[in-house]
Amino acid sequence: MRLLDYLLATASLGLLATSATAGDYSIAGVAQKNSSSNANYSVAGLAQKTMTYTTLANVTAALAGGANPAYNGVGSLFVSYQSTATTGFGSLCTGSLLNSTTVLTAAHCVFDHDEEGNSDPVTGITFFLPSFGAATAVTIDASDWAFNPLYDTPDHLGDIGSGHDIGIFTLSEAATGYQTYDIYGGDPLKQFTEVGTGTIGGPKGTGTGGVTQDYLERTGTNMYELYGDDVFSDVTHGVVLADFDDGTAAHDVFGRNQDLLGLTGLNQTGVVGESNSSPGDSGGPEFIDGKIATVTSFGITGGIFDGFCGGTSTDPYNSSGTTAVRGLGSCTNSSVGEIAGNTRVDYNLGFINGYLTAHGAATEAVPEPASWALMLGGFGLVGAAMRRRPRTAISFG
């Protein structure tokens, strides 16, 4: 995503019938991609933002940046496009090291088309370790990048729900002395730790609460409860879903709406230190057992089940952080009562290993046999999506 902080598809949704079942709802029109990039933000200003938490006190507790961050193999990336040379605008995302020269991120962070299919080629990527806000951040340019070609759907409306929102890039020099991470291949429906370098916010969402942005890496935690196709008609099994709870049944998206969806056992109202991803966190990793299980892809309002946000909706706050009743297009702002949709990395192992092999790197281990069939579609397609460019230095001044 580029040039828009909240990129909305042209389709709109009205009030939803109460007779819906699992899979009847669509993300088109209300899903927010969690990369940070906006015409209000210049390259010089880099108004990058970080995760949102159930209490503002958790913002400090979650700090992972600084001289010795807990996850020093996770960093910020700035993506420049052909248009950046004249506009100064690009995208801000998060990525993590698979090895000393290869970074995993989201496809929509390095995708070079807009939602209408207009081309604006990526011309450069700069990776900041441990994050853009760290005073001693190391910066390395990318020499090569790609996204899973299965992400690129003809209408560009279902891309983030495809389960193939995976991008990857090669660094022009090795990032030595930093952590590298393996890929998780087990059951993803469990608690996870997420790492991001995007927007900071409190329970009312991003852009509210008077939090000072410091551009540092932070961690949080949440729990995956469902697969994407358990709920949404345009999301696949390659996506897993977590709701952003605050300990109340009223804002427990899945628990409150489980009867509506024809599902059971979803009355889980939050974990200690619960967080939600937000713009700028796109491509950042979610860890299970110390391995990368997913990358951050999108957020969507829990108000999709009510047809509105604010007031008595599952999602009590709109994009202004108020409880005024608003339509769905103004709802998603990473507040409580919303859903995070993240892409399973093992679902894309074929694409990832194809890229690694093409670059002379060791492939990632094969996950458990039950997951193998889900990944076959990613094999042999890496060449079609590669975007090779010369090393490009990016000026922030």
KEKE-3310 file (N, C-alpha, C; in steps of 0.2 Angstrom, whole numbers, plus 5000, padded with zeros to 4 digits):
npx = (5004:5002:5003:4991:4984:4973:4967:4954:4943:4933:4920:4905:4897:4881:4869:4870:4862:4854:4854:4866:4879:4894:4907:4900:4902:4912:4928:4930:4930:4931:4942:4958:4974:4989:5000:5010:5007:5005:4998:5000:5011:5028:5044:5054:5048:5043:5032:5029:5021:5016:5011:4994:4987:4979:4979:4986:4997:5003:5010:5023:5028:5029:5039:5052:5063:5078:5095:5098:5087:5074:5070:5080:5082:5071:5065:5062:5055:5058:5049:5052:5045:5043:5037:5041:5052:5047:5036:5040:5034:5032:5031:5029:5034:5036:5049:5057:5072:5076:5087:5104:5104:5092:5075:5059:5043:5027:5017:5010:5017:5028:5022:5019:5008:4993:4976:4968:4976:4985:5002:5016:5031:5042:5056:5066:5071:5074:5081:5079:5088:5088:5075:5067:5066:5077:5091:5104:5102:5105:5107:5102:5102:5090:5094:5086:5069:5053:5036:5024:5017:5004:4997:4993:4978:4966:4957:4962:4956:4954:4966:4973:4967:4970:4978:4991:4999:5013:5029:5046:5064:5081:5096:5108:5120:5127:5118:5125:5127:5114:5098:5091:5077:5067:5054:5037:5027:5017:5001:4992:4982:4983:4991:5001:5016:5018:5028:5031:5034:5026:5011:5007:4995:4981:4967:4956:4961:4972:4980:4974:4973:4985:4998:5015:5024:5038:5044:5050:5053:5041:5033:5020:5005:4993:4979:4976:4961:4953:4952:4953:4943:4933:4925:4925:4920:4929:4941:4955:4960:4973:4975:4974:4964:4963:4955:4953:4953:4947:4944:4931:4914:4906:4915:4921:4924:4923:4917:4905:4898:4897:4886:4879:4888:4887:4896:4906:4912:4920:4922:4933:4940:4952:4970:4984:4992:4987:4987:4986:4989:4993:4994:5009:5014:5013:5019:5026:5032:5023:5026:5026:5031:5044:5046:5043:5026:5016:5013:5010:4995:4981:4968:4951:4935:4926:4913:4907:4898:4888:4885:4888:4899:4904:4893:4882:4889:4899:4912:4917:4922:4925:4935:4939:4941:4930:4914:4903:4890:4895:4897:4903:4914:4921:4926:4937:4951:4961:4956:4949:4938:4940:4947:4961:4969:4980:4994:4997:5014:5018:5010:5014:5026:5032:5034:5043:5054:5057:5062:5073:5081:5084:5092:5103:5103:5100:5086:5070:5065:5054:5037:5025:5017:5003:5001:5007:5000:4993:5002:5007:5003:5011:5024:5037:5034:5041:5049:5041:5037:5047:5056:5069:5080:5093:5104:5098:5100:5092:5086:5083:5082)
npy = (4994:5012:5029:5031:5031:5024:5012:5010:4999:5001:4996:4995:4992:4989:4989:4973:4958:4948:4935:4929:4917:4909:4914:4922:4936:4950:4956:4967:4984:4988:4984:4987:4990:4987:4995:5010:5025:5040:5054:5065:5063:5066:5060:5066:5069:5056:5050:5038:5025:5016:5000:4997:4997:4989:4997:5013:5012:5000:5004:5008:4997:4988:4992:4988:4992:5002:5001:4987:4978:4967:4959:4960:4956:4961:4974:4991:4996:5006:5010:5015:5022:5024:5036:5042:5050:5062:5065:5063:5054:5038:5020:5014:5000:4984:4972:4955:4946:4932:4926:4932:4940:4941:4947:4945:4951:4959:4956:4967:4978:4979:4979:4984:4991:5000:5000:5001:4995:5003:5006:5009:5007:4999:5007:5006:5000:5003:4996:4997:4993:4992:4998:5012:5023:5021:5027:5023:5016:5004:5005:4997:4995:4987:4975:4967:4962:4954:4948:4936:4929:4925:4933:4944:4948:4949:4960:4967:4968:4957:4954:4955:4946:4934:4925:4925:4936:4939:4946:4948:4952:4955:4959:4972:4970:4959:4958:4957:4949:4950:4944:4929:4921:4906:4897:4894:4879:4873:4871:4886:4892:4899:4907:4921:4931:4947:4958:4975:4990:5001:5011:5020:5017:5019:5010:5017:5017:5021:5037:5043:5048:5055:5050:5051:5049:5038:5030:5018:5000:4989:4976:4965:4955:4942:4932:4919:4914:4910:4904:4913:4910:4905:4915:4925:4928:4931:4928:4917:4901:4903:4914:4919:4924:4936:4944:4960:4962:4969:4964:4964:4957:4964:4969:4959:4953:4940:4932:4938:4938:4924:4916:4921:4919:4905:4898:4891:4892:4903:4913:4922:4934:4941:4943:4944:4960:4962:4967:4975:4976:4989:5003:5003:4992:4982:4967:4964:4952:4938:4928:4911:4900:4905:4905:4912:4913:4920:4935:4952:4958:4964:4975:4975:4981:4976:4980:4976:4966:4972:4982:4995:5007:5012:5019:5006:4996:4982:4986:5000:5012:5025:5031:5043:5041:5042:5038:5041:5036:5029:5025:5010:5013:5022:5016:5007:5008:5002:5000:4994:4980:4976:4967:4958:4952:4941:4934:4917:4911:4898:4894:4899:4894:4887:4898:4906:4897:4895:4908:4909:4899:4903:4913:4907:4904:4895:4884:4885:4875:4861:4861:4853:4838:4839:4853:4853:4852:4864:4873:4870:4878:4889:4885:4887:4899:4910:4918:4925:4936:4943:4958:4966:4978:4991:4995:5007:5023:5031:5047:5056:5069)
npz = (5000:4997:4998:5004:5020:5025:5015:5005:4997:4982:4983:4994:5009:5016:5029:5038:5036:5050:5048:5044:5041:5044:5034:5026:5026:5019:5016:5007:5005:5018:5024:5031:5026:5034:5032:5033:5025:5018:5010:5018:5024:5023:5015:5022:5034:5039:5046:5054:5063:5078:5087:5094:5110:5124:5136:5139:5147:5143:5132:5135:5142:5132:5124:5113:5107:5105:5111:5113:5107:5110:5099:5088:5075:5068:5059:5053:5036:5022:5008:4992:4977:4959:4958:4969:4968:4963:4971:4984:4993:5000:5006:5023:5032:5040:5043:5044:5047:5038:5035:5035:5024:5019:5019:5026:5022:5020:5005:5000:5004:4995:4983:4967:4960:4961:4968:4957:4947:4941:4937:4947:4948:4961:4966:4976:4992:5009:5023:5040:5055:5072:5070:5063:5072:5081:5088:5084:5072:5060:5042:5028:5010:4999:4986:4978:4975:4978:4977:4981:4967:4967:4975:4968:4962:4948:4950:4961:4973:4982:4987:4999:5007:5002:5007:5002:5005:5005:5004:5000:5001:4996:5004:5001:5007:5020:5035:5048:5065:5069:5075:5067:5059:5060:5051:5057:5057:5063:5072:5071:5078:5092:5106:5102:5099:5094:5083:5079:5070:5068:5071:5086:5099:5110:5118:5111:5098:5084:5082:5092:5110:5113:5112:5110:5096:5093:5084:5087:5089:5094:5105:5106:5111:5107:5102:5091:5084:5074:5057:5042:5032:5040:5043:5033:5016:5006:5010:5013:5019:5022:5030:5046:5061:5073:5087:5094:5110:5126:5138:5140:5137:5128:5119:5113:5099:5092:5102:5105:5093:5090:5089:5078:5068:5068:5075:5089:5106:5107:5117:5122:5130:5130:5132:5144:5142:5129:5112:5096:5079:5068:5056:5048:5054:5045:5037:5048:5060:5067:5081:5086:5097:5096:5082:5065:5062:5056:5045:5047:5040:5038:5045:5051:5055:5069:5068:5057:5058:5064:5055:5057:5067:5083:5097:5101:5095:5091:5089:5097:5094:5082:5067:5072:5085:5093:5101:5093:5081:5066:5048:5041:5033:5040:5051:5054:5064:5071:5084:5100:5099:5086:5072:5068:5053:5048:5038:5035:5035:5032:5023:5012:5009:4998:4988:4995:4997:4984:4980:4989:4984:4971:4975:4980:4993:5009:5010:5019:5032:5029:5035:5045:5038:5037:5033:5020:5008:5007:5002:4989:4979:4978:4973:4961:4956:4958:4949:4941:4948:4952:4956:4950:4953:4953:4966:4977:4984:4998:5002:5017:5020)
capx = (5000:5006:5000:4985:4985:4968:4965:4947:4941:4927:4914:4903:4893:4876:4868:4870:4856:4856:4854:4872:4883:4902:4909:4895:4905:4917:4932:4930:4927:4932:4948:4963:4981:4993:5006:5009:5010:5000:5000:5001:5018:5033:5049:5058:5045:5042:5027:5028:5017:5017:5005:4989:4987:4972:4980:4992:5003:5007:5015:5030:5030:5030:5045:5057:5068:5084:5102:5098:5080:5072:5070:5085:5082:5065:5066:5058:5058:5055:5049:5051:5042:5045:5034:5044:5057:5044:5031:5043:5030:5033:5028:5033:5032:5040:5051:5061:5077:5076:5095:5108:5103:5085:5070:5052:5038:5020:5017:5007:5022:5032:5018:5020:5002:4988:4970:4965:4980:4990:5009:5021:5037:5046:5063:5071:5069:5079:5079:5082:5089:5082:5069:5069:5067:5083:5097:5110:5099:5109:5102:5105:5097:5089:5096:5081:5063:5048:5030:5021:5012:4997:4994:4991:4972:4965:4954:4966:4951:4954:4973:4976:4963:4971:4983:4998:5002:5020:5035:5053:5069:5088:5100:5114:5126:5124:5116:5129:5126:5107:5095:5087:5071:5064:5046:5033:5023:5012:4994:4993:4977:4986:4994:5007:5020:5019:5033:5030:5037:5021:5007:5006:4989:4977:4961:4952:4964:4978:4978:4970:4976:4990:5004:5020:5027:5045:5046:5054:5051:5037:5030:5013:5003:4986:4978:4972:4955:4949:4955:4950:4937:4928:4921:4924:4919:4934:4948:4956:4963:4980:4974:4972:4961:4963:4951:4957:4949:4948:4942:4924:4911:4903:4919:4924:4921:4921:4913:4899:4895:4898:4880:4878:4892:4886:4902:4905:4919:4925:4921:4939:4940:4959:4976:4988:4996:4984:4989:4983:4993:4991:4998:5016:5016:5012:5024:5030:5031:5020:5030:5024:5037:5050:5047:5038:5020:5012:5015:5004:4992:4976:4963:4944:4931:4921:4906:4905:4893:4882:4883:4891:4903:4901:4887:4882:4892:4905:4917:4914:4925:4926:4942:4941:4941:4924:4908:4898:4889:4897:4896:4908:4920:4925:4927:4944:4957:4965:4954:4946:4932:4942:4950:4968:4970:4987:4995:5002:5020:5019:5005:5018:5033:5035:5036:5049:5060:5059:5066:5079:5085:5086:5097:5109:5102:5097:5079:5067:5063:5047:5033:5022:5014:4996:5001:5010:4996:4991:5008:5009:5002:5017:5030:5039:5031:5045:5052:5036:5035:5054:5057:5076:5082:5099:5104:5096:5100:5086:5087:5077:5083)
capy = (5000:5018:5036:5031:5027:5019:5011:5007:4997:5005:4992:4998:4987:4992:4985:4966:4954:4944:4928:4927:4912:4909:4915:4927:4943:4951:4962:4972:4990:4990:4981:4992:4987:4989:4999:5017:5029:5045:5061:5070:5061:5066:5056:5070:5068:5049:5050:5031:5024:5009:4996:5000:4993:4990:5002:5017:5010:4995:5006:5008:4991:4984:4994:4983:4996:5004:4998:4980:4976:4960:4956:4964:4955:4964:4981:4995:4997:5012:5008:5021:5021:5029:5042:5045:5055:5069:5067:5062:5049:5031:5016:5012:4994:4981:4965:4951:4942:4924:4924:4938:4944:4940:4949:4943:4956:4958:4958:4974:4983:4979:4978:4990:4993:5003:4996:5001:4992:5007:5004:5013:5002:5000:5008:5005:4998:5003:4992:5000:4989:4988:5002:5019:5027:5020:5032:5020:5011:5002:5005:4993:4995:4980:4974:4963:4960:4950:4946:4930:4931:4923:4939:4949:4946:4954:4966:4969:4969:4952:4952:4954:4940:4928:4921:4926:4943:4938:4949:4946:4955:4953:4965:4972:4968:4955:4961:4952:4950:4951:4937:4927:4917:4900:4898:4890:4875:4869:4874:4893:4894:4899:4914:4923:4938:4951:4964:4980:4997:5006:5016:5019:5020:5015:5007:5020:5016:5025:5044:5046:5047:5059:5046:5054:5044:5038:5026:5012:4994:4987:4970:4964:4948:4941:4925:4918:4910:4907:4905:4918:4907:4903:4921:4930:4925:4933:4927:4910:4897:4905:4919:4918:4930:4938:4950:4965:4962:4973:4961:4964:4953:4969:4971:4953:4952:4933:4929:4942:4936:4917:4913:4924:4915:4898:4895:4890:4891:4909:4918:4923:4941:4945:4940:4950:4964:4962:4972:4975:4979:4995:5005:5003:4986:4977:4963:4962:4945:4936:4922:4906:4895:4908:4905:4916:4910:4924:4942:4957:4960:4969:4975:4976:4983:4971:4982:4973:4961:4976:4987:5002:5007:5017:5017:4999:4991:4978:4991:5006:5019:5026:5033:5049:5039:5044:5033:5043:5031:5030:5019:5005:5015:5026:5012:5003:5012:4998:5001:4987:4978:4975:4960:4958:4947:4940:4929:4912:4910:4891:4893:4902:4891:4886:4904:4908:4893:4896:4914:4908:4894:4907:4918:4904:4903:4888:4884:4884:4868:4859:4860:4846:4835:4842:4859:4853:4853:4871:4877:4868:4883:4894:4883:4888:4905:4916:4922:4929:4942:4947:4965:4967:4985:4993:4998:5014:5026:5035:5053:5057:5075)
capz = (5000:4996:4997:5008:5026:5025:5008:5005:4990:4980:4985:5000:5013:5020:5035:5037:5039:5056:5047:5041:5043:5043:5027:5022:5026:5014:5018:5002:5007:5025:5027:5031:5026:5040:5030:5034:5020:5017:5007:5023:5027:5018:5016:5027:5041:5040:5051:5055:5069:5080:5089:5098:5116:5128:5140:5137:5151:5140:5127:5138:5144:5126:5121:5112:5103:5109:5110:5113:5107:5111:5093:5084:5068:5065:5058:5048:5029:5019:5001:4987:4970:4954:4959:4975:4965:4962:4976:4991:4997:5000:5011:5029:5034:5045:5040:5049:5044:5038:5036:5036:5018:5016:5024:5025:5024:5016:4998:4999:5005:4989:4977:4963:4957:4965:4968:4950:4943:4938:4939:4950:4950:4967:4964:4981:4999:5014:5029:5046:5060:5074:5068:5060:5077:5085:5087:5081:5067:5054:5036:5022:5005:4996:4979:4974:4979:4975:4980:4979:4962:4969:4979:4963:4959:4943:4953:4967:4979:4987:4988:5006:5010:4998:5010:4999:5006:5007:5000:5002:4998:4997:5006:4997:5011:5025:5042:5053:5072:5071:5075:5061:5062:5056:5050:5061:5053:5067:5073:5072:5083:5099:5108:5098:5101:5087:5083:5074:5070:5065:5074:5093:5101:5115:5116:5106:5092:5082:5081:5098:5116:5114:5112:5106:5091:5093:5079:5089:5088:5100:5105:5109:5111:5106:5101:5085:5086:5068:5050:5038:5028:5045:5044:5027:5010:5001:5014:5013:5025:5023:5034:5053:5063:5081:5088:5099:5116:5132:5144:5141:5132:5124:5113:5111:5092:5090:5107:5105:5087:5088:5087:5072:5063:5068:5078:5097:5110:5106:5122:5125:5131:5131:5136:5147:5138:5123:5107:5089:5074:5065:5050:5049:5056:5039:5036:5054:5061:5073:5083:5090:5099:5093:5075:5062:5060:5051:5044:5048:5033:5037:5050:5049:5060:5071:5067:5051:5060:5066:5050:5059:5073:5088:5100:5104:5090:5093:5088:5100:5092:5075:5066:5076:5092:5097:5100:5088:5077:5059:5044:5041:5030:5045:5058:5056:5066:5076:5091:5103:5095:5079:5070:5064:5049:5046:5033:5037:5032:5030:5017:5006:5009:4991:4985:4999:4996:4977:4980:4992:4980:4966:4977:4983:5000:5011:5010:5025:5033:5028:5041:5046:5032:5036:5030:5014:5002:5006:5000:4983:4974:4978:4970:4954:4953:4961:4944:4938:4953:4955:4953:4950:4952:4955:4973:4977:4991:4999:5006:5021:5022)
cpx = (5004:5001:4993:4986:4979:4965:4959:4945:4934:4920:4912:4898:4888:4875:4867:4865:4859:4856:4860:4875:4890:4903:4905:4898:4911:4921:4933:4927:4929:4938:4954:4970:4985:5000:5005:5012:5004:5002:5002:5008:5023:5039:5054:5055:5044:5038:5025:5025:5018:5011:5000:4988:4980:4973:4986:4998:5007:5011:5022:5032:5032:5036:5050:5063:5074:5090:5102:5091:5080:5072:5074:5085:5075:5067:5061:5060:5054:5055:5048:5049:5045:5043:5037:5049:5054:5039:5034:5039:5032:5029:5032:5030:5037:5043:5055:5066:5076:5083:5098:5107:5096:5080:5063:5048:5031:5021:5015:5012:5027:5029:5018:5014:4997:4982:4967:4970:4985:4997:5013:5027:5040:5053:5068:5068:5075:5077:5083:5082:5091:5075:5071:5070:5073:5088:5103:5107:5104:5105:5106:5100:5096:5092:5091:5075:5058:5042:5027:5016:5005:4993:4990:4984:4970:4961:4957:4962:4952:4961:4975:4972:4965:4975:4990:5001:5009:5025:5041:5058:5076:5092:5106:5121:5123:5123:5119:5128:5119:5104:5092:5082:5069:5057:5043:5028:5018:5005:4995:4987:4979:4988:5000:5010:5021:5024:5031:5033:5032:5018:5006:4999:4986:4971:4956:4955:4970:4976:4975:4975:4982:4997:5009:5024:5035:5048:5051:5050:5047:5035:5023:5011:4995:4985:4974:4967:4952:4953:4950:4943:4932:4923:4920:4924:4925:4941:4949:4959:4970:4980:4971:4970:4962:4959:4955:4952:4951:4946:4934:4920:4908:4908:4923:4921:4919:4916:4906:4895:4895:4892:4878:4881:4891:4892:4901:4912:4923:4924:4928:4940:4947:4964:4980:4992:4993:4986:4985:4988:4989:4995:5005:5019:5016:5019:5028:5028:5027:5023:5026:5030:5044:5051:5041:5032:5016:5016:5009:5001:4987:4972:4956:4940:4926:4914:4903:4899:4887:4880:4885:4896:4901:4895:4887:4885:4897:4911:4915:4917:4926:4933:4944:4942:4935:4919:4902:4897:4891:4896:4903:4915:4924:4926:4934:4949:4961:4963:4951:4940:4933:4945:4956:4968:4977:4989:5000:5008:5020:5015:5009:5025:5036:5037:5043:5055:5062:5064:5073:5084:5088:5092:5103:5108:5099:5090:5076:5065:5055:5043:5029:5018:5007:4996:5004:5006:4993:4996:5010:5008:5007:5023:5031:5036:5035:5047:5047:5035:5042:5054:5064:5077:5089:5099:5102:5096:5094:5088:5081:5078:5079)
cpy = (5006:5024:5036:5027:5022:5018:5007:5005:5001:5002:4995:4992:4991:4988:4977:4962:4950:4937:4925:4921:4913:4909:4919:4934:4944:4957:4968:4978:4992:4988:4986:4989:4991:4992:5006:5021:5034:5051:5066:5069:5062:5062:5060:5069:5061:5048:5042:5030:5017:5006:5000:4994:4994:4995:5006:5015:5004:4997:5006:5001:4986:4986:4989:4986:4998:5001:4991:4978:4969:4956:4960:4962:4957:4971:4985:4995:5002:5010:5014:5018:5025:5036:5046:5051:5062:5071:5067:5057:5042:5027:5014:5005:4991:4974:4962:4947:4935:4922:4931:4943:4944:4942:4947:4949:4954:4960:4965:4979:4984:4979:4985:4992:4996:4999:4996:4998:4996:5006:5010:5009:5004:5001:5007:5003:4999:5000:4995:4995:4992:4992:5009:5024:5026:5024:5029:5015:5010:5002:5001:4993:4988:4981:4970:4962:4957:4949:4940:4932:4929:4928:4943:4946:4951:4960:4970:4971:4963:4950:4951:4949:4934:4923:4921:4933:4942:4942:4947:4950:4954:4960:4966:4971:4964:4959:4956:4954:4951:4944:4936:4922:4912:4901:4892:4886:4872:4873:4881:4896:4894:4906:4915:4930:4941:4957:4969:4986:5002:5010:5015:5021:5016:5012:5010:5020:5021:5032:5047:5045:5051:5056:5049:5048:5044:5034:5020:5006:4992:4979:4970:4957:4948:4934:4924:4913:4907:4908:4910:4916:4905:4909:4925:4926:4926:4932:4919:4907:4899:4911:4917:4925:4930:4944:4954:4966:4967:4970:4961:4960:4958:4970:4965:4951:4945:4930:4932:4939:4929:4914:4915:4920:4908:4894:4895:4891:4897:4914:4919:4931:4945:4941:4946:4953:4964:4968:4970:4978:4985:4998:5006:4997:4980:4974:4961:4955:4944:4929:4918:4901:4898:4908:4910:4912:4914:4931:4946:4959:4965:4969:4977:4977:4977:4973:4980:4968:4965:4981:4994:5001:5012:5015:5010:4994:4987:4982:4998:5012:5019:5029:5039:5047:5040:5038:5035:5037:5033:5024:5016:5008:5020:5022:5009:5008:5008:4998:4994:4986:4977:4969:4962:4951:4946:4934:4924:4911:4903:4890:4896:4899:4890:4892:4906:4904:4894:4903:4912:4904:4899:4912:4914:4903:4897:4889:4883:4877:4867:4858:4854:4844:4838:4849:4859:4855:4860:4875:4876:4874:4889:4892:4885:4894:4911:4920:4927:4936:4946:4954:4967:4975:4986:4995:5005:5017:5031:5041:5054:5065:5081)
cpz = (5000:4996:5001:5014:5027:5018:5008:4998:4989:4982:4992:5003:5016:5026:5033:5040:5045:5054:5044:5044:5042:5036:5023:5022:5022:5017:5013:5005:5014:5028:5026:5031:5031:5038:5031:5029:5018:5014:5012:5026:5022:5020:5022:5034:5043:5046:5052:5062:5071:5084:5094:5104:5120:5133:5138:5141:5147:5134:5129:5139:5138:5122:5120:5108:5108:5107:5109:5113:5108:5104:5088:5077:5064:5064:5053:5041:5026:5011:4997:4980:4965:4955:4965:4973:4965:4968:4983:4995:4995:5005:5017:5031:5039:5042:5045:5045:5044:5038:5035:5030:5016:5021:5022:5027:5021:5009:4996:5000:4999:4983:4973:4958:4963:4964:4961:4945:4939:4941:4941:4953:4957:4964:4970:4988:5003:5020:5035:5052:5067:5071:5066:5066:5082:5083:5083:5076:5062:5048:5031:5016:5002:4988:4975:4978:4975:4980:4977:4973:4963:4973:4974:4959:4954:4945:4958:4973:4984:4989:4995:5010:5007:5001:5007:4999:5009:5002:5003:4998:5000:4999:5002:5000:5017:5032:5047:5060:5074:5071:5068:5063:5057:5055:5054:5056:5057:5067:5075:5077:5090:5100:5104:5101:5094:5088:5077:5075:5067:5071:5082:5095:5107:5113:5111:5099:5090:5081:5087:5105:5118:5115:5108:5102:5092:5088:5081:5089:5095:5099:5108:5109:5110:5105:5095:5087:5080:5062:5046:5035:5033:5045:5037:5021:5005:5005:5014:5019:5026:5027:5041:5056:5071:5082:5094:5105:5122:5138:5145:5135:5127:5118:5111:5104:5091:5095:5106:5098:5085:5086:5080:5066:5063:5071:5086:5100:5109:5111:5126:5125:5131:5134:5139:5142:5131:5118:5101:5085:5071:5059:5052:5051:5051:5038:5042:5056:5067:5075:5087:5091:5096:5086:5072:5060:5055:5050:5045:5041:5034:5044:5048:5055:5062:5070:5060:5052:5062:5060:5051:5065:5077:5092:5103:5100:5094:5093:5091:5097:5084:5073:5069:5084:5097:5097:5096:5083:5069:5055:5044:5038:5035:5052:5059:5058:5072:5083:5094:5099:5087:5078:5066:5060:5046:5042:5035:5032:5029:5023:5011:5006:5002:4988:4989:4997:4988:4976:4983:4988:4974:4968:4981:4990:5002:5012:5017:5026:5032:5034:5041:5040:5031:5032:5023:5008:5001:5003:4993:4978:4973:4975:4963:4951:4955:4955:4941:4942:4954:4952:4955:4949:4955:4962:4973:4984:4992:5004:5010:5023:5019)
residu = (MET:ARG:LEU:LEU:ASP:TYR:LEU:LEU:ALA:THR:ALA:SER:LEU:GLY:LEU:LEU:ALA:THR:SER:ALA:THR:ALA:GLY:ASP:TYR:SER:ILE:ALA:GLY:VAL:ALA:GLN:LYS:ASN:SER:SER:SER:ASN:ALA:ASN:TYR:SER:VAL:ALA:GLY:LEU:ALA:GLN:LYS:THR:MET:THR:TYR:THR:THR:LEU:ALA:ASN:VAL:THR:ALA:ALA:LEU:ALA:GLY:GLY:ALA:ASN:PRO:ALA:TYR:ASN:GLY:VAL:GLY:SER:LEU:PHE:VAL:SER:TYR:GLN:SER:THR:ALA:THR:THR:GLY:PHE:GLY:SER:LEU:CYS:THR:GLY:SER:LEU:LEU:ASN:SER:THR:THR:VAL:LEU:THR:ALA:ALA:HIS:CYS:VAL:PHE:ASP:HIS:ASP:GLU:GLU:GLY:ASN:SER:ASP:PRO:VAL:THR:GLY:ILE:THR:PHE:PHE:LEU:PRO:SER:PHE:GLY:ALA:ALA:THR:ALA:VAL:THR:ILE:ASP:ALA:SER:ASP:TRP:ALA:PHE:ASN:PRO:LEU:TYR:ASP:THR:PRO:ASP:HIS:LEU:GLY:ASP:ILE:GLY:SER:GLY:HIS:ASP:ILE:GLY:ILE:PHE:THR:LEU:SER:GLU:ALA:ALA:THR:GLY:TYR:GLN:THR:TYR:ASP:ILE:TYR:GLY:GLY:ASP:PRO:LEU:LYS:GLN:PHE:THR:GLU:VAL:GLY:THR:GLY:THR:ILE:GLY:GLY:PRO:LYS:GLY:THR:GLY:THR:GLY:GLY:VAL:THR:GLN:ASP:TYR:LEU:GLU:ARG:THR:GLY:THR:ASN:MET:TYR:GLU:LEU:TYR:GLY:ASP:ASP:VAL:PHE:SER:ASP:VAL:THR:HIS:GLY:VAL:VAL:LEU:ALA:ASP:PHE:ASP:ASP:GLY:THR:ALA:ALA:HIS:ASP:VAL:PHE:GLY:ARG:ASN:GLN:ASP:LEU:LEU:GLY:LEU:THR:GLY:LEU:ASN:GLN:THR:GLY:VAL:VAL:GLY:GLU:SER:ASN:SER:SER:PRO:GLY:ASP:SER:GLY:GLY:PRO:GLU:PHE:ILE:ASP:GLY:LYS:ILE:ALA:THR:VAL:THR:SER:PHE:GLY:ILE:THR:GLY:GLY:ILE:PHE:ASP:GLY:PHE:CYS:GLY:GLY:THR:SER:THR:ASP:PRO:TYR:ASN:SER:SER:GLY:THR:THR:ALA:VAL:ARG:GLY:LEU:GLY:SER:CYS:THR:ASN:SER:SER:VAL:GLY:GLU:ILE:ALA:GLY:ASN:THR:ARG:VAL:ASP:TYR:ASN:LEU:GLY:PHE:ILE:ASN:GLY:TYR:LEU:THR:ALA:HIS:GLY:ALA:ALA:THR:GLU:ALA:VAL:PRO:GLU:PRO:ALA:SER:TRP:ALA:LEU:MET:LEU:GLY:GLY:PHE:GLY:LEU:VAL:GLY:ALA:ALA:MET:ARG:ARG:ARG:PRO:ARG:THR:ALA:ILE:SER:PHE:GLY)
# end
